[in-house]
């Protein structure tokens, strides 16, 4: 049995499909209100903030995947991520199962240095601190041989379906609604984005590779990074028409943060949109050379078709 904790986000859904397709027919989806991805999926209601609930959720599990998302609130992240992680570590230890943790880059510093698996977790943001505490808790458990585990880390998402991320919400969702796309701060700095189906497939591969455990892995992204200006130019090329967009400066975003809670919660990430953001994933590509990474052009085409953008 392979179990997904927090199964109904875009990563969890893609992971469930990939596991069933290539690794096991025995899939358990865990959440407060889990929904089947495949008719044969097993469902289990659990609250990851409740330690006993997590223990029961992981009974008879060989590999657990932690893909849960918490509400986008700094205080919740700072308070709850360590609780969730400790509960999952304890449950994995009691059930003798492995853990694959899907992490993001919030704990990385907001600078232009190349991000590798060895980048220090030194973010000053509250969400970054919450993610740092959770990652350090798991790294300690790995070092102490409490459980076998692996960290899979990914940058900002873009992709089809229910993918959530600034690129999807500001560009593709606006295009779908016939509105003008928006870009934060600058359109001439390089971005590293991960295509969500690639993230799910890569995590399933790592989780089912025994030698991958005990380490941190950057999930694979297209190395031919684009600026948002180039990204929108590719959209224009595929749509065969001009796409006008707006670059939102610091002052507009700061003022907007007083009226929009999500924008306020995004403030700690804004420095990253003023500089090149280089997330490097060569370790994965060297170890798994047969894995096909979706190019930005391919990913944009898939999203345009999925969103039915004309």
Backbone torsions as a table, in degrees:
resi	resn	phi	psi	omega
1	UNK	NA	132.1	172.3
2	UNK	-116.8	130.2	-169.2
3	UNK	-119.4	134.3	179.3
4	UNK	-109.6	118.4	179.5
5	UNK	-93.3	112.9	-173.4
6	UNK	85.9	62.9	-162.2
7	UNK	-90.3	-12.9	-168.4
8	UNK	-105.9	15.2	166.5
9	UNK	-81.8	176.3	-176.3
10	UNK	-63.7	-36.1	179.4
11	UNK	-71.0	-44.3	179.4
12	UNK	-63.0	-39.8	178.6
13	UNK	-64.5	-46.7	178.8
14	UNK	-64.0	-37.1	178.4
15	UNK	-63.9	-43.8	179.6
16	UNK	-59.7	-43.1	179.1
17	UNK	-64.4	-44.1	-177.9
18	UNK	-66.9	-41.1	178.7
19	UNK	-62.6	-44.2	-179.4
20	UNK	-67.0	-37.3	-177.3
21	UNK	-69.0	-40.1	-168.6
22	UNK	-123.0	-9.5	-170.9
23	UNK	-130.8	-43.2	-175.7
24	UNK	-160.2	145.7	173.9
25	UNK	-87.1	-3.7	-174.4
26	UNK	-103.2	96.0	-175.9
27	UNK	-121.2	129.3	174.7
28	UNK	-116.1	129.1	179.8
29	UNK	-108.6	125.5	-173.2
30	UNK	-119.1	135.2	176.4
31	UNK	-178.4	179.7	177.2
32	UNK	-69.9	-30.3	176.8
33	UNK	-147.2	67.6	-174.3
34	UNK	-67.5	146.6	178.1
35	UNK	-122.2	141.3	-178.7
36	UNK	-67.9	137.4	170.7
37	UNK	-91.7	-36.3	175.5
38	UNK	-124.9	145.9	-178.8
39	UNK	-55.5	-25.5	-176.8
40	UNK	-91.2	1.3	178.3
41	UNK	-65.1	143.9	173.2
42	UNK	-93.4	135.7	-179.6
43	UNK	-108.7	145.2	178.0
44	UNK	-144.6	120.3	178.1
45	UNK	-81.5	128.4	179.4
46	UNK	-157.2	153.0	174.5
47	UNK	-109.5	117.1	-176.0
48	UNK	-69.4	-10.5	174.4
49	UNK	-82.1	-8.1	-179.1
50	UNK	-106.4	110.6	-172.8
51	UNK	-59.6	-43.9	-179.0
52	UNK	-66.8	-34.8	177.7
53	UNK	-61.7	-39.6	-179.6
54	UNK	-70.6	-39.5	177.8
55	UNK	-58.3	-46.3	-179.9
56	UNK	-66.6	-35.9	-178.9
57	UNK	-63.9	-31.0	-175.7
58	UNK	-97.4	10.8	175.7
59	UNK	-61.2	137.1	179.2
60	UNK	63.7	23.5	-179.7
61	UNK	-98.4	135.6	176.0
62	UNK	-91.1	-44.6	179.7
63	UNK	-132.9	128.9	175.5
64	UNK	-109.4	141.1	177.8
65	UNK	-118.2	123.7	179.1
66	UNK	-99.4	103.0	-177.8
67	UNK	-122.3	15.2	-175.5
68	UNK	-64.4	148.6	172.4
69	UNK	-116.6	135.6	177.5
70	UNK	-95.4	158.0	176.8
71	UNK	-52.0	143.2	-173.4
72	UNK	-77.7	75.9	-175.0
73	UNK	-143.2	124.3	-174.1
74	UNK	-56.4	-45.7	-176.7
75	UNK	-67.3	-35.4	177.2
76	UNK	-66.4	-43.9	178.9
77	UNK	-62.0	-44.6	-177.7
78	UNK	-66.0	-35.0	-177.7
79	UNK	-85.7	-42.8	-165.0
80	UNK	-96.5	-24.7	-176.8
81	UNK	-61.2	-39.8	-179.9
82	UNK	-67.4	-34.2	178.9
83	UNK	-67.3	-48.0	178.1
84	UNK	-58.1	-47.1	-177.4
85	UNK	-64.0	-43.0	179.7
86	UNK	-64.3	-40.2	177.7
87	UNK	-61.5	-41.9	-178.4
88	UNK	-70.5	-40.8	177.1
89	UNK	-59.8	-47.5	180.0
90	UNK	-60.7	-42.3	-178.7
91	UNK	-67.4	-39.1	177.6
92	UNK	-65.1	-40.5	179.5
93	UNK	-63.6	-45.1	-178.1
94	UNK	-67.6	-32.0	-178.1
95	UNK	-98.5	2.9	177.8
96	UNK	55.0	45.3	179.2
97	UNK	-118.7	158.1	178.7
98	UNK	-82.1	160.7	179.6
99	UNK	-129.5	133.0	172.9
100	UNK	-116.7	115.4	-175.5
101	UNK	-104.0	121.9	177.1
102	UNK	-90.1	114.0	-174.6
103	UNK	-118.2	163.6	174.9
104	UNK	-115.1	-169.7	-174.1
105	UNK	-104.8	15.9	-178.1
106	UNK	-58.5	-31.3	-177.1
107	UNK	-78.5	-10.1	178.3
108	UNK	-74.6	153.8	177.4
109	UNK	-65.4	151.6	-178.4
110	UNK	-89.2	64.2	179.3
111	UNK	-133.3	-178.8	-173.4
112	UNK	-94.7	8.4	178.4
113	UNK	-67.6	148.7	179.2
114	UNK	-63.8	129.5	-179.3
115	UNK	-89.7	120.8	176.7
116	UNK	-123.2	178.6	177.8
117	UNK	-63.0	-17.8	-179.3
118	UNK	-98.3	3.4	178.2
119	UNK	-60.8	130.7	-178.8
120	UNK	-67.8	149.5	179.5
121	UNK	-91.2	86.4	-171.8
122	UNK	-125.9	24.3	178.6
123	UNK	-61.5	142.3	176.7
124	UNK	-93.2	-7.0	-179.4
125	UNK	-75.4	152.8	-178.5
126	UNK	-63.7	-42.3	178.3
127	UNK	-65.5	-41.3	177.6
128	UNK	-60.3	-39.8	178.4
129	UNK	-65.4	-39.5	178.1
130	UNK	-62.0	-43.2	179.3
131	UNK	-69.9	-35.2	177.1
132	UNK	-61.7	-46.9	-179.4
133	UNK	-59.9	-41.0	179.6
134	UNK	-65.9	-45.3	-179.5
135	UNK	-63.8	-41.9	-179.1
136	UNK	-66.6	-33.8	176.5
137	UNK	-62.4	-43.6	179.8
138	UNK	-70.2	-41.8	178.7
139	UNK	-60.6	-37.0	177.2
140	UNK	-65.5	-42.1	178.8
141	UNK	-63.8	-37.6	177.1
142	UNK	-65.4	-47.7	-178.3
143	UNK	-61.9	-36.1	179.9
144	UNK	-84.6	2.3	179.2
145	UNK	59.0	33.8	175.0
146	UNK	-70.8	-41.7	178.4
147	UNK	-144.5	162.3	168.5
148	UNK	-89.6	126.4	-176.2
149	UNK	-151.9	166.1	179.8
150	UNK	-147.9	144.9	176.6
151	UNK	-106.5	126.4	175.2
152	UNK	-110.9	118.9	-174.3
153	UNK	-114.7	141.3	-176.4
154	UNK	-137.7	149.0	174.8
155	UNK	-83.8	-159.0	-178.1
156	UNK	-61.0	140.5	179.8
157	UNK	-79.4	152.1	154.8
158	UNK	-147.6	148.2	-177.9
159	UNK	166.5	179.7	-178.0
160	UNK	-82.6	-178.0	173.8
161	UNK	66.0	-136.3	-175.3
162	UNK	-92.4	25.2	178.5
163	UNK	-55.4	129.5	176.9
164	UNK	-111.8	134.4	-179.9
165	UNK	171.9	160.2	-175.8
166	UNK	-63.2	-37.7	-179.4
167	UNK	-64.6	-42.5	177.9
168	UNK	-65.1	-47.5	-174.2
169	UNK	-72.3	-38.3	-175.7
170	UNK	-84.5	-27.8	-176.7
171	UNK	-107.6	-65.7	-171.6
172	UNK	-69.6	-40.9	-179.9
173	UNK	-68.1	-35.8	175.7
174	UNK	-66.0	-41.0	177.2
175	UNK	-62.4	-40.8	179.5
176	UNK	-61.2	-34.9	-179.1
177	UNK	-87.0	0.8	-177.8
178	UNK	76.3	19.8	-179.5
179	UNK	-102.7	170.8	-178.9
180	UNK	-79.9	124.5	176.4
181	UNK	-61.9	156.1	179.9
182	UNK	-129.3	152.1	180.0
183	UNK	-132.7	138.2	177.9
184	UNK	-81.1	124.7	165.2
185	UNK	70.5	-60.5	-176.4
186	UNK	-143.4	146.9	176.6
187	UNK	-109.7	8.7	-175.3
188	UNK	-119.6	18.1	175.0
189	UNK	-110.1	150.7	-175.6
190	UNK	-75.9	139.3	177.3
191	UNK	-116.4	144.1	169.2
192	UNK	-111.2	117.1	178.7
193	UNK	-119.7	149.9	176.2
194	UNK	-112.1	134.2	178.4
195	UNK	-77.4	121.2	-169.0
196	UNK	-57.4	-38.9	175.9
197	UNK	-61.3	-34.4	177.0
198	UNK	-63.9	-41.0	-179.3
199	UNK	-61.0	-44.5	-179.9
200	UNK	-65.4	-45.0	-179.4
201	UNK	-63.6	-42.5	-178.6
202	UNK	-66.5	-38.9	179.4
203	UNK	-66.5	-38.8	176.4
204	UNK	-63.0	-40.4	179.3
205	UNK	-64.0	-46.8	179.3
206	UNK	-62.9	-44.2	-178.7
207	UNK	-61.3	-28.0	-178.9
208	UNK	-104.0	20.5	175.1
209	UNK	-118.3	104.9	-172.5
210	UNK	-56.5	-38.1	-176.1
211	UNK	-70.7	-12.2	-176.9
212	UNK	-80.1	-15.5	-173.5
213	UNK	-72.6	156.9	-179.7
214	UNK	86.9	6.5	-175.3
215	UNK	-133.3	172.2	170.8
216	UNK	-107.4	136.9	-178.8
217	UNK	-126.5	132.8	168.0
218	UNK	-84.0	125.4	179.8
219	UNK	-72.6	152.0	-166.9
220	UNK	-75.7	136.2	176.9
221	UNK	-129.8	157.2	175.7
222	UNK	-64.6	125.5	-179.1
223	UNK	-75.9	-15.3	179.0
224	UNK	-83.9	68.1	-174.0
225	UNK	-62.5	149.0	-179.7
226	UNK	-118.2	151.9	164.0
227	UNK	-78.8	166.1	177.0
228	UNK	-66.0	-29.2	176.1
229	UNK	-62.9	-43.5	178.2
230	UNK	-70.9	-36.7	179.2
231	UNK	-60.2	-47.0	-179.9
232	UNK	-71.6	-30.9	174.9
233	UNK	-62.3	-37.6	177.1
234	UNK	-67.3	-38.3	175.2
235	UNK	-61.8	-44.2	178.0
236	UNK	-59.0	-43.9	179.9
237	UNK	-59.9	-43.5	-177.1
238	UNK	-74.5	-31.9	178.8
239	UNK	-83.9	-19.1	-178.1
240	UNK	70.1	30.4	178.9
241	UNK	-154.0	165.6	178.5
242	UNK	-77.2	142.1	176.7
243	UNK	-122.9	107.8	176.5
244	UNK	-82.4	139.2	-179.1
245	UNK	-140.7	166.7	-176.4
246	UNK	-122.1	135.2	174.0
247	UNK	-95.5	120.9	-177.9
248	UNK	-90.3	118.7	-178.1
249	UNK	-78.9	171.2	-178.0
250	UNK	-52.4	-49.1	-173.7
251	UNK	-60.8	-43.4	179.1
252	UNK	-61.8	-43.0	-179.4
253	UNK	-68.4	-36.2	178.7
254	UNK	-66.3	-46.8	178.3
255	UNK	-62.7	-43.2	180.0
256	UNK	-61.2	-29.8	-177.6
257	UNK	-66.5	-19.7	178.2
258	UNK	-76.0	-18.2	-175.5
259	UNK	-116.0	-15.5	-175.6
260	UNK	-124.4	113.5	-176.1
261	UNK	-62.3	-42.1	-179.8
262	UNK	-62.9	-39.8	178.5
263	UNK	-66.3	-38.3	176.4
264	UNK	-61.5	-42.3	-178.6
265	UNK	-71.1	-16.3	-179.6
266	UNK	-87.1	-10.9	-172.1
267	UNK	-54.1	-39.1	-176.3
268	UNK	-67.7	-18.2	179.3
269	UNK	-92.1	-12.5	-172.2
270	UNK	-57.8	-37.6	178.9
271	UNK	-53.7	-28.8	-178.2
272	UNK	-69.8	-19.5	-178.8
273	UNK	-90.6	0.4	177.8
274	UNK	-104.3	-2.1	-175.8
275	UNK	-137.3	165.8	172.9
276	UNK	-61.9	134.1	178.4
277	UNK	-115.4	101.2	-173.9
278	UNK	-110.8	100.4	176.2
279	UNK	-97.6	119.5	-169.1
280	UNK	-105.5	130.0	-174.6
281	UNK	-128.1	33.8	-176.6
282	UNK	-70.1	-26.5	179.0
283	UNK	-59.7	-47.1	178.5
284	UNK	-63.5	-46.5	-175.6
285	UNK	-65.3	-33.6	177.3
286	UNK	-71.6	-39.2	-177.9
287	UNK	-75.4	-35.0	-178.5
288	UNK	-123.2	71.2	-173.3
289	UNK	-66.2	-17.8	-178.7
290	UNK	-86.2	-5.4	-179.7
291	UNK	-73.5	125.9	-179.9
292	UNK	-92.0	115.5	178.5
293	UNK	-85.9	133.3	179.2
294	UNK	-71.0	127.9	177.2
295	UNK	-74.3	161.9	178.6
296	UNK	-62.2	-38.5	179.0
297	UNK	-62.4	-43.1	178.9
298	UNK	-65.8	-43.5	-179.1
299	UNK	-63.4	-43.6	178.3
300	UNK	-60.3	-41.6	179.7
301	UNK	-62.3	-43.3	-179.9
302	UNK	-63.2	-42.9	-178.9
303	UNK	-67.6	-43.7	178.4
304	UNK	-56.9	-44.1	179.1
305	UNK	-67.5	-41.2	-178.1
306	UNK	-67.5	-38.8	-179.5
307	UNK	-83.8	-7.5	-178.4
308	UNK	56.4	46.4	179.0
309	UNK	-83.2	131.3	-179.2
310	UNK	-110.1	NA	NA
